[in-house]
């Protein structure tokens, strides 16, 4: 099958993530790589109070990852996520190939081109002349 780019939102148990942030993220990366996936970008999104209890937890840590993976491995990936005690929930979305570069660059904090470009020209501001009375 063909390799596709996926966007995955993970909801981690905040208590476990706060005790070992690097370990929880590394375990998620290993899960993707063990199935032949390639991580393009991955980062912490935010920690927040949940609207309702999820597996008995009232707070969760959101993590976002973009990765390439063979589409035939997606079912196995979903099963592995459900079995991982650090992951409360996850959502996998197939990314349109035209958007991959822009989304990955945004996640990594890089400039995305004309849409995110900044004005580099200096703007001349006319200030009124100040005349002092003699």
C-alpha positions as CSV (number, residue, x, y, z in Angstrom):
1,X,0.0,0.0,0.0
2,X,1.0,3.6,-0.3
3,X,2.6,5.7,2.3
4,X,0.4,8.6,3.5
5,X,1.0,11.5,5.8
6,X,-1.0,11.5,8.9
7,X,-1.8,14.1,11.7
8,X,-2.3,12.5,15.1
9,X,-3.6,14.3,18.1
10,X,-2.8,12.4,21.3
11,X,-4.4,13.1,24.7
12,X,-2.0,12.0,27.3
13,X,-2.6,11.4,31.0
14,X,-1.3,14.7,32.5
15,X,0.1,13.0,35.6
16,X,2.2,10.5,33.7
17,X,3.3,13.1,31.2
18,X,4.4,15.6,33.9
19,X,6.4,12.9,35.7
20,X,8.3,11.9,32.5
21,X,7.6,14.2,29.5
22,X,10.5,12.9,27.4
23,X,9.6,9.3,28.1
24,X,6.0,9.6,27.1
25,X,6.8,11.4,23.9
26,X,9.6,8.9,23.1
27,X,7.3,6.0,23.6
28,X,4.8,7.5,21.1
29,X,7.6,8.1,18.6
30,X,8.8,4.5,19.1
31,X,5.3,3.2,18.5
32,X,5.2,5.0,15.1
33,X,8.7,4.0,14.1
34,X,8.2,0.4,15.1
35,X,5.4,0.2,12.5
36,X,7.7,1.7,9.8
37,X,6.6,5.3,10.2
38,X,8.7,8.4,9.8
39,X,8.1,11.3,12.2
40,X,8.0,14.6,10.4
41,X,7.1,16.9,13.3
42,X,6.0,16.4,16.9
43,X,5.4,18.8,19.8
44,X,3.5,19.6,22.9
45,X,0.3,21.5,22.1
46,X,-1.2,22.3,25.5
47,X,-2.4,21.0,28.9
48,X,-6.0,21.7,29.9
49,X,-8.9,20.7,32.0
50,X,-11.1,18.3,30.2
51,X,-14.9,19.0,29.7
52,X,-15.6,15.5,31.1
53,X,-13.7,12.7,32.7
54,X,-11.7,10.5,30.3
55,X,-10.6,7.3,31.9
56,X,-11.1,9.0,35.3
57,X,-8.8,11.9,34.4
58,X,-10.0,15.6,34.6
59,X,-6.9,17.0,33.0
60,X,-5.1,16.0,29.8
61,X,-2.0,17.0,27.8
62,X,-2.5,17.4,24.1
63,X,0.4,16.3,21.8
64,X,0.4,16.7,18.0
65,X,2.5,14.6,15.6
66,X,2.8,14.5,11.8
67,X,4.2,11.3,10.4
68,X,4.4,9.2,7.2
69,X,3.2,5.6,7.5
70,X,2.1,2.8,5.2
71,X,-1.7,3.0,5.3
72,X,-2.0,-0.8,5.8
73,X,-0.3,-0.3,9.3
74,X,-2.9,2.3,10.5
75,X,-5.2,-0.3,12.1
76,X,-2.2,-1.8,14.0
77,X,-1.2,1.7,15.0
78,X,-4.7,2.5,16.4
79,X,-4.7,-0.7,18.3
80,X,-1.3,0.0,19.9
81,X,-2.5,3.5,20.9
82,X,-5.5,2.0,22.6
83,X,-3.3,-0.4,24.6
84,X,-0.8,2.3,25.7
85,X,-1.5,3.4,29.3
86,X,-0.2,6.9,28.7
87,X,-2.6,7.7,25.8
88,X,-6.2,8.5,27.0
89,X,-7.5,9.2,23.5
90,X,-6.1,9.7,20.0
91,X,-7.3,10.9,16.7
92,X,-5.6,10.2,13.4
93,X,-6.4,12.3,10.3
94,X,-5.0,11.8,6.8
95,X,-3.4,15.0,5.6
96,X,-3.9,16.3,2.1
97,X,-0.5,16.0,0.3
98,X,-0.7,19.7,-0.8
99,X,-0.8,20.8,2.9
100,X,1.9,18.6,4.4
101,X,4.9,21.0,4.0
102,X,2.9,24.0,5.4
103,X,1.5,22.1,8.4
104,X,4.9,20.5,9.3
105,X,6.7,23.9,9.0
106,X,4.0,25.5,11.2
107,X,4.4,22.8,13.8
108,X,8.1,23.2,13.8
109,X,7.7,27.0,14.1
110,X,9.2,27.8,10.6
111,X,8.0,30.4,8.2
112,X,5.3,29.1,5.9
113,X,5.9,31.6,3.0
114,X,3.8,34.4,1.7
115,X,0.8,33.9,4.0
116,X,3.0,34.2,7.1
117,X,5.4,36.6,5.6
118,X,6.2,39.8,7.5
119,X,6.6,43.3,6.2
120,X,10.3,44.1,5.8
121,X,10.0,47.6,4.3
122,X,10.4,50.5,6.7
123,X,7.4,52.7,6.8
124,X,8.2,56.4,6.9
125,X,6.1,58.2,9.4
126,X,5.6,62.0,8.9
127,X,6.0,63.6,12.3
128,X,5.0,67.2,12.7
129,X,7.8,69.7,13.1
130,X,8.2,70.9,16.6
131,X,8.8,74.7,16.8
132,X,10.0,76.1,20.1
133,X,9.1,79.6,21.1
134,X,12.1,81.9,21.5
